[in-house]
Amino acid sequence: MSEENQNITRLTINGKELVLIGTAHVSKKSADEVKEVIKAENPDSVCVELDEQRYQSIVNHDKWKDMDIFKVIKERKATLLLMNLAISSFQKRTAKQFGINAGQEMMQGIESAEEIDAELVLADRNIQVTFSRIWHQVGFWGKMKLLMAIVAGIFNKEKITEEELEKMKEQDMLNSMLDEFTQHFPRLKKPLIDERDQYLSQKIKDAPGDKVVAVLGAAHVPGIKEEIHKEQDLEQLTKVKKSKAPKIIAWAIPIFILAIIAYTFMSNPSVGMQQMMSWLLWNGSFSALGTAIALGHPLAVLTAFIAAPLTSLNPLVAAGWFAGLVQAYFRRPSVEDFESLSDDVTSAKGFWQNKVTRILLIVVLANLGSTLGTMIGGADVVRLFIENLQG
């Protein structure tokens, strides 16, 4: 092996030798280094910064063919899947620029583990858990900004230099894309980096054998060096914490809106009718607009317009789900759409052209439109209510 460098960290925990390799997720140099280190060290276990979902996407490029888009919508996973694909897009575009495969260093870790018959350990927390824990911490405007940051990432065509690529070793891939966002929401560092440092450190420490090599994004190495000396509760780290406050607010708003419309109808039916029309038009129009921006089928746009005023009064359902299901019915993705998904997500044009990602965009944008319409329509309903009291 070549002379030890700053990307390699050696630790000894309870008599077990741990070798941490800090990598850039789109660096050919990192992949070569992983191969070299694993061959020289001949460890009992190789840990990679992947969960089962990301592992399957690397080793099984045909996994998209098995996706049931109807199931994704019904299980309320459309937003998380779109976030995942958008971040994957950022990584793949950068990798394509340098003529390598995204996640090549992780693939190399997997292959090298097989070559020396070492135990392969998927050491990272499930990415859906990470996204969910982020999602439940940012609040309404945080969610809006997060989605805008991700959509902006889809349209970003800026190329980076090789020097900037090496600097990416200082950041986690998720964090590198959401860097500006995390500056505005510092508490997101906890679920995005800190909690995963804790999870990774425990999985590495628990890996079988006396010698373990771990292939990691370099951003995690300092945190793991600190956390690995502590015992981590993996069960606690994988729970999705949900506050009761959003649920209470979600039910309180429609009850409040319905109550003041009903009161106004009894005191002044004409103003009550204005309130109802305002609620219907603002909700329906913005949700339909979101669906149209995603290039939805005309019946999907109409569905969003009709569903939004009703779903806004019931937190258990959302307009985007109905619009997405209608879109999926009339523009059902073909096998070719699933096969080309990994390539299509590397460009904004591909996101809108691929029938799979278009459905996801419809679900997300219709829901965003409905939420915006609820805020404006609700404010107008309250305005009419106050004017009626004063009249």
Secondary structure, 3 states (H helix, E strand, C coil): CCCCCCCEEEEEECCEEEEEEEECCCCHHHHHHHHHHHHHHCCCEEEECCCHHHHHHHHCCCHHHHCCHHHHHHCCCHHHHHHHHHHHHHHHHHHHHCCCCCCHHHHHHHHHHHHCCCEEEECCCCHHHHHHHHHCCCHHHHHHHHHHHHHHHHHCCCCCCHHHHHHHHHCCHHHHHCHHHHHHCHHHHHHHHHHHHHHHHHHHHHCCCCEEEEEEECCHHHHHHHHCCCCCCHHHHCCCCCCHHHHHHHHHHHHHHHHHHHHHHHHCHHHHHHHHHHHHHHHHHHHHHHHHHCCCCHHHHHHHHHHHHHHCCCCCCCHHHHHHHHHHHHCCCCHHHHHCHHHHCCCHHHHHHCHHHHHHHHHHHHHHHHHHHHHHHHHHHHHHHHHHHHC
